[in-house]
């Protein structure tokens, strides 16, 4: 099928269900100008003093906190970006009662900015930060608008509320995400290579009627999809009417 035929099929699937869940990755936000990690021009394919995987690890944060924040402020600041077609489409789909929840691997908060309510952030959010000593929460300005290591009023180090390498996912978020996928009639996966675990493994809990996969490149789960669309999310969702 051509892209037009496939989007028409997606339209029929969406029209016929009021129990849809969306599982998304970096490709959801690239059309807002936020770079992904694994594409040809992504963060992992650029040259730094240390590999990004090393910098964004718990060990590096604890041992070289100031260098961590130099990279983090330079590359991970989510402010100034706006929701794109995909974020807005999903917010409207939830508003009309068809979409039951969003499970995202992104940490930019753009789904909420677009108006989505039930968003499960598997990897946390750069918009939230907390003191490692007293637990006090801070907004993004506490990290991005200062220099050096950000400190709480109590003197403790402020840490981004994101899941770094070597850290586990939040158990409650994982449970909610798996529950959403398990109960969904339609699961739409978009903008993710499905290469990051354990998150990518969550789709094995899907037992619904239609698995839709929208991604520019192929994934390990392409053969499992009932509808496979190799295209950008904006191109696809701009043709769908709610």
C-alpha positions as CSV (number, residue, x, y, z in Angstrom):
1,X,0.0,0.0,0.0
2,X,1.0,3.6,-0.6
3,X,1.3,6.1,2.2
4,X,-2.1,7.5,1.3
5,X,-3.8,4.1,1.5
6,X,-2.1,3.4,4.8
7,X,-3.2,6.7,6.3
8,X,-6.7,5.9,5.2
9,X,-6.5,2.6,6.9
10,X,-5.2,4.3,10.1
11,X,-8.2,6.7,9.9
12,X,-10.5,3.7,9.8
13,X,-8.8,2.1,12.8
14,X,-9.0,5.3,14.8
15,X,-12.6,5.9,13.9
16,X,-13.5,2.4,15.0
17,X,-11.9,2.5,18.5
18,X,-12.3,4.5,21.7
19,X,-9.5,2.6,23.5
20,X,-6.3,3.7,21.9
21,X,-2.9,4.0,23.5
22,X,0.1,5.8,22.0
23,X,3.7,4.7,22.7
24,X,6.3,7.2,21.4
25,X,10.0,8.0,21.2
26,X,12.4,10.7,20.1
27,X,10.8,10.9,16.6
28,X,7.7,12.5,18.2
29,X,9.7,15.6,19.1
30,X,12.2,15.9,16.3
31,X,9.7,17.9,14.2
32,X,9.7,20.4,17.1
33,X,13.5,20.8,16.6
34,X,14.6,18.6,19.4
35,X,17.4,16.3,18.2
36,X,17.1,12.6,18.8
37,X,20.0,10.4,20.0
38,X,20.5,7.7,17.4
39,X,20.0,9.2,14.0
40,X,22.9,10.2,11.7
41,X,23.0,13.7,13.2
42,X,21.8,12.7,16.7
43,X,23.6,13.3,20.0
44,X,25.3,9.8,19.9
45,X,26.9,10.5,16.6
46,X,28.6,13.8,17.6
47,X,32.0,14.2,19.1
48,X,32.4,15.1,22.8
49,X,35.2,14.8,25.4
50,X,33.2,11.7,26.7
51,X,30.5,9.7,24.9
52,X,27.0,11.0,25.7
53,X,26.1,7.6,27.2
54,X,29.0,8.1,29.7
55,X,28.0,11.7,30.5
56,X,24.4,10.8,31.0
57,X,25.1,8.0,33.5
58,X,24.6,7.9,37.2
59,X,28.3,7.2,37.8
60,X,29.4,10.3,35.7
61,X,26.8,12.5,37.5
62,X,28.1,11.5,40.9
63,X,31.8,11.7,40.0
64,X,32.0,14.6,37.5
65,X,28.9,16.5,38.4
66,X,30.1,19.9,37.0
67,X,31.0,18.4,33.7
68,X,27.7,16.6,33.6
69,X,25.9,19.9,33.9
70,X,28.0,21.6,31.2
71,X,26.7,19.0,28.8
72,X,23.2,18.9,30.2
73,X,22.7,22.6,29.9
74,X,24.1,22.7,26.4
75,X,22.1,19.8,25.0
76,X,19.2,18.9,27.2
77,X,17.4,22.3,27.7
78,X,13.7,21.8,26.6
79,X,12.7,25.4,26.9
80,X,11.9,27.3,23.7
81,X,10.5,24.3,21.9
82,X,6.8,24.1,21.0
83,X,4.5,21.1,20.4
84,X,4.2,19.9,16.8
85,X,1.4,18.3,14.8
86,X,1.8,15.0,16.6
87,X,1.6,16.4,20.1
88,X,-1.5,18.4,19.2
89,X,-3.2,15.6,17.4
90,X,-2.7,13.2,20.4
91,X,-4.0,15.9,22.8
92,X,-7.2,16.2,20.7
93,X,-7.5,12.5,20.4
94,X,-7.4,12.2,24.2
95,X,-9.8,15.2,24.6
96,X,-12.5,13.4,22.5
97,X,-12.2,10.3,24.6
98,X,-10.5,8.0,22.1
99,X,-6.9,8.0,23.4
100,X,-6.6,6.6,26.9
101,X,-3.0,7.4,27.5
102,X,0.5,8.3,26.2
103,X,3.6,6.4,27.1
104,X,6.7,8.4,26.2
105,X,10.4,7.9,26.3
106,X,10.9,11.6,25.8
107,X,11.8,14.0,28.6
108,X,10.8,17.3,27.1
109,X,7.3,17.8,28.5
110,X,5.8,18.7,25.1
111,X,2.9,16.3,25.4
112,X,1.7,18.1,28.5
113,X,2.4,21.5,26.9
114,X,0.1,20.5,24.0
115,X,-2.7,19.6,26.5
116,X,-2.4,15.9,27.1
117,X,-3.3,14.7,30.6
118,X,-2.5,11.0,31.0
119,X,1.2,11.0,30.0
120,X,3.5,8.3,31.4
121,X,7.0,9.6,31.2
122,X,9.2,6.5,31.3
123,X,12.5,8.4,31.5
124,X,11.3,11.4,33.6
125,X,11.3,15.1,32.7
126,X,13.9,17.8,32.3
127,X,11.3,20.2,33.6
128,X,11.5,18.7,37.1
129,X,14.5,18.6,39.4
130,X,14.9,17.7,43.0
131,X,17.3,18.1,45.9
132,X,19.2,14.8,46.6
133,X,19.3,15.7,50.3
134,X,15.9,17.1,51.3
135,X,13.8,16.1,48.3
136,X,12.5,19.6,47.5
137,X,11.4,20.0,43.9
138,X,12.6,22.7,41.5
139,X,11.6,23.9,38.1
140,X,14.0,24.0,35.1
141,X,15.3,27.5,35.9
142,X,17.0,26.1,39.0
143,X,19.3,24.0,36.7
144,X,19.4,25.9,33.4
145,X,19.7,29.5,34.6
146,X,22.7,28.9,36.9
147,X,26.3,27.9,36.5
148,X,28.3,25.2,38.1
149,X,26.5,22.5,40.2
150,X,23.0,23.7,41.2
151,X,22.3,23.7,44.9
152,X,19.2,23.6,47.1
153,X,18.6,26.1,49.8
154,X,19.6,23.3,52.2
155,X,23.0,22.9,50.4
156,X,22.2,19.6,48.7
157,X,22.8,19.0,45.0
158,X,19.9,19.4,42.7
159,X,19.4,16.5,40.3
160,X,17.3,16.4,37.2
161,X,14.3,14.1,37.6
162,X,15.4,12.1,34.6
163,X,16.4,8.4,34.4
164,X,20.1,8.3,33.8
165,X,22.0,5.3,32.5
166,X,22.5,2.8,35.3
167,X,19.3,3.9,37.0
168,X,16.0,2.0,37.0
169,X,12.6,3.2,35.8
170,X,10.0,4.4,38.2
171,X,8.0,1.4,39.3
172,X,4.7,3.1,39.4
173,X,5.2,4.6,35.9
174,X,6.1,1.2,34.6
175,X,3.1,-0.5,36.1
176,X,0.7,2.2,34.7
177,X,2.3,1.9,31.3
178,X,2.0,-1.8,31.2
179,X,-1.6,-1.6,32.4
180,X,-2.5,0.9,29.6
181,X,-0.8,-1.3,26.9
182,X,-2.4,-4.5,28.3
183,X,-5.9,-3.0,28.2
184,X,-5.6,-1.2,24.9
185,X,-7.7,-2.2,21.9
186,X,-5.4,-0.3,19.5
187,X,-1.7,0.5,20.2
188,X,0.0,3.1,18.0
189,X,3.8,3.1,18.2
190,X,5.5,6.1,16.7
191,X,8.9,7.8,16.4
192,X,10.9,5.1,18.1
193,X,13.5,2.6,16.9
194,X,12.3,0.2,19.7
195,X,15.9,-0.3,20.6
196,X,15.9,1.0,24.2
197,X,15.1,-1.6,26.8
198,X,13.3,-2.2,29.1
199,X,10.8,0.3,27.5
200,X,10.8,-1.3,24.1
201,X,9.9,-4.6,25.6
202,X,6.6,-3.2,27.0
203,X,4.8,-3.8,23.7
204,X,4.9,-7.5,24.3
205,X,2.1,-6.9,26.8
206,X,-0.3,-5.8,24.0
207,X,-3.1,-8.2,23.4
208,X,-5.5,-5.9,21.5
209,X,-6.9,-5.9,18.0
210,X,-4.6,-3.6,16.0
211,X,-0.9,-2.8,16.4
212,X,0.1,0.3,14.3
213,X,3.8,1.2,13.8
214,X,4.7,4.5,12.4
215,X,8.5,5.2,12.0
216,X,10.8,6.5,9.3
217,X,13.2,3.6,9.6
218,X,12.6,-0.1,10.2
219,X,12.4,-1.6,13.7
220,X,12.7,-5.1,15.2
221,X,8.9,-5.2,15.5
222,X,7.9,-4.3,12.0
223,X,6.7,-7.8,11.2
224,X,4.4,-7.8,14.2
225,X,2.5,-4.7,13.1
226,X,-1.0,-5.0,11.6
227,X,-0.4,-1.6,10.0
228,X,3.2,-0.5,9.2
229,X,3.9,3.0,7.9
230,X,7.4,4.1,7.2
231,X,7.0,7.9,7.3
232,X,7.3,10.8,9.6
233,X,4.6,11.2,12.2
234,X,3.7,14.7,11.1
235,X,3.1,13.6,7.6
236,X,0.8,10.8,8.8
237,X,-1.2,12.6,11.5
238,X,-1.7,15.7,9.4
239,X,-3.9,13.5,7.2
240,X,-6.0,12.1,10.0
241,X,-9.3,13.7,11.1
242,X,-10.8,13.4,14.5
